[in-house]
Amino acid sequence: MKKTFQLTIEGKNRDRVLEATKHEIRQYIKRERRKTLPEGVDFWDFDCRFGTHPDNAQGVHPATLTALIDAVALAGGDAFYLELLAKPGLRGARAGAEPSDDDLV
């Protein structure tokens, strides 16, 4: 998804447009996560870029999207750009995990 979301639409309540935008993003993430995983992949990860314009978009973590959208809305911004692309992800070993007896054999 590469899209510029308008927060100010004539004839529509700004708060409702904001919530509808968040809902659309959540539904997109859910839809992408339901897709069948390729062989050897643990989960769907997302590359995410966010900004007020496509030219100034920065890479961000998907978990921070709601807070970033709220910040733009509170600042009085009329629109924001979101680039959200699914990619295969692999889970790694935990950094603080102790090796078990099975790992030593």
C-alpha positions as CSV (number, residue, x, y, z in Angstrom):
1,M,0.0,0.0,0.0
2,K,1.4,3.3,-1.1
3,K,-1.1,6.0,-0.4
4,T,-1.6,9.6,0.7
5,F,-4.5,9.8,3.1
6,Q,-6.5,13.0,3.3
7,L,-7.7,13.9,6.8
8,T,-9.7,17.0,5.8
9,I,-12.6,16.2,3.5
10,E,-15.3,18.7,2.9
11,G,-18.6,17.6,4.3
12,K,-17.2,14.9,6.5
13,N,-16.3,15.0,10.2
14,R,-12.5,15.0,10.6
15,D,-12.6,12.6,13.6
16,R,-14.6,10.1,11.6
17,V,-12.2,10.4,8.6
18,L,-9.3,9.8,11.0
19,E,-10.9,6.7,12.5
20,A,-11.8,5.4,9.0
21,T,-8.2,5.8,7.9
22,K,-6.9,3.9,10.9
23,H,-9.4,1.2,10.2
24,E,-8.4,0.9,6.6
25,I,-4.7,0.5,7.6
26,R,-5.6,-2.2,10.2
27,Q,-7.7,-4.1,7.7
28,Y,-4.9,-4.0,5.1
29,I,-2.4,-5.5,7.7
30,K,-4.9,-8.2,8.7
31,R,-5.5,-9.1,5.0
32,E,-1.8,-9.3,4.3
33,R,-1.1,-11.5,7.3
34,R,-3.8,-14.0,6.2
35,K,-2.0,-14.7,3.0
36,T,-0.3,-18.1,2.7
37,L,3.3,-18.0,3.9
38,P,6.1,-19.1,1.5
39,E,8.2,-22.1,2.4
40,G,10.7,-21.4,5.2
41,V,9.0,-18.2,6.3
42,D,7.8,-17.7,9.9
43,F,5.5,-14.6,9.6
44,W,4.7,-11.6,7.4
45,D,6.8,-8.6,8.3
46,F,6.2,-5.0,7.0
47,D,8.4,-2.3,5.6
48,C,6.8,0.9,6.6
49,R,7.5,4.5,5.7
50,F,5.5,7.5,7.0
51,G,5.6,11.2,6.4
52,T,3.5,14.2,5.6
53,H,4.6,13.9,1.9
54,P,6.2,11.0,-0.1
55,D,9.4,13.0,-0.4
56,N,10.0,13.3,3.4
57,A,8.8,9.8,4.4
58,Q,11.0,8.1,7.0
59,G,11.2,4.4,7.8
60,V,9.2,3.6,11.0
61,H,8.1,0.5,12.9
62,P,4.5,-0.5,12.1
63,A,3.5,-0.6,15.8
64,T,4.1,3.2,15.9
65,L,1.7,4.1,13.1
66,T,-1.3,5.0,15.2
67,A,0.7,7.4,17.4
68,L,2.2,9.0,14.3
69,I,-1.2,9.4,12.7
70,D,-2.5,11.0,15.9
71,A,0.4,13.3,16.0
72,V,-0.2,14.6,12.5
73,A,-3.9,15.0,13.3
74,L,-3.2,17.0,16.5
75,A,-0.7,19.2,14.6
76,G,-3.5,20.1,12.2
77,G,-2.1,18.3,9.2
78,D,-4.4,17.8,6.3
79,A,-2.8,14.7,4.9
80,F,-0.1,12.1,5.5
81,Y,1.7,9.6,3.3
82,L,2.0,5.9,4.2
83,E,4.0,3.2,2.5
84,L,3.3,-0.3,3.9
85,L,4.7,-3.3,2.1
86,A,4.6,-6.9,3.3
87,K,7.8,-8.9,3.3
88,P,8.7,-12.4,4.6
89,G,10.1,-12.6,8.1
90,L,12.1,-15.1,10.0
91,R,12.2,-15.4,13.8
92,G,15.7,-15.4,15.2
93,A,17.0,-16.8,18.5
94,R,16.4,-14.6,21.5
95,A,19.5,-12.6,22.6
96,G,19.4,-13.6,26.2
97,A,18.4,-17.2,25.7
98,E,20.6,-19.8,27.6
99,P,21.6,-22.9,25.6
100,S,19.7,-25.9,26.7
101,D,21.1,-29.4,27.3
102,D,19.7,-30.5,23.9
103,D,21.7,-27.8,22.1
104,L,25.0,-29.1,23.6
105,V,24.7,-32.6,22.1
